[in-house]
Amino acid sequence: MLLLQQPGRKLTVEEIADKFGVSRRTIFRDFNALQEINVPVTWDKYAGYGVMPGYKVPPLMFTSKELATILVGLNFVKSQVDKQLVEDASGVELKIKNVLPDELKDFMSSLESRTIVDPYLKFGGEKKEGGDWYLLSSAIAQKKRVEFSYTTKEGEKSTRKVDPYILVFYEDHWNMIGKSHLRGETRNFILDRIENIRILEEKIKLEKDIDVEGLIFRSDDTSQIVRVQVEKKIWGRFRANLPAKIFKSEEKIPKIIQVSFRFDNLDFLNEWLLQFGTGIKIESPKELKEKRVALLKKMFEQ
């Protein structure tokens, strides 16, 4: 019922069957069951199935498992460095508690202080103002251009006009990726460096659907092919946290995986790789190997 109520689109029987992993016959039986309880399922031969506009599903009740899932999500948001996100998550949690029956309210309260997501960020990270993620998400949803004041890492401030594409969370900060009209390039903007956001009335014209993976892992002429050897015991952690897309990996030596990817900031990558200690061996480029030697020498001298 919730799937059919999504605004802006209708669904075919095939799409619904694929979504739930069942047969077309099962979906038709479900439609019959919905009509028997007076849910106004509609059908259009060109668009598919939906629910009559204005129909609302009766209030839902959460199971304890669903509630625990919501709590984990809220605790993740409350651990963020963005002060506004933390406050909004606390407000959502309060509203949920107010409508729960006593037994589920007690269950949620007992889990609240004992389910910790990312403790180092939650207890150690400084909460910051700035970078209104909600305004940016609204602009993305409406496909509208935004204008804001942006401060670079060098401290230079300027006004930017940007077509916002996606919001991305990287470890301890939020980024907005979009097309900058300053140079006509796709750029990353760190949210806590963004101020005075205005949603403009100018609509974004997209020639094709947004390639989210391509935006996050994009490479250009400044990127270099990097090859490293990774010990198998740390392979899972390395692969899960690598800020790049691996295009080749193979076990050439027992318990050693050779990995290839592209990266455009060797100084950042050099420092990032140090967390894995001797579990990583750099094969190429030569410049990255030289940077590692220089960094280790500088650390030893300090």
Protein Blocks (a to p, Z undefined) as FASTA:
>chain_A
ZZmmpghiacdfklmmmmnopafklmmmmmmmmmmnopacdddfklopcddehiacdddd
ddfklmmmmmmmmmmmmmpmblklmmmmmmmmmmmmmmpcfklmmmmmmmmmmccghkll
mmmpccdeejifklmmmmmmnopacddddddfkopacddddddfbdcdehjaccdddddf
klopacdddfklgghiacdfbdcddfbdcdfklmmmgccfkbccddddddfklmmmmmmm
occdcfbdcdfbghiacdddddfbfklmmmmmmmnmmmbccfbdfklmmmmmmmmmmmmm
ZZ
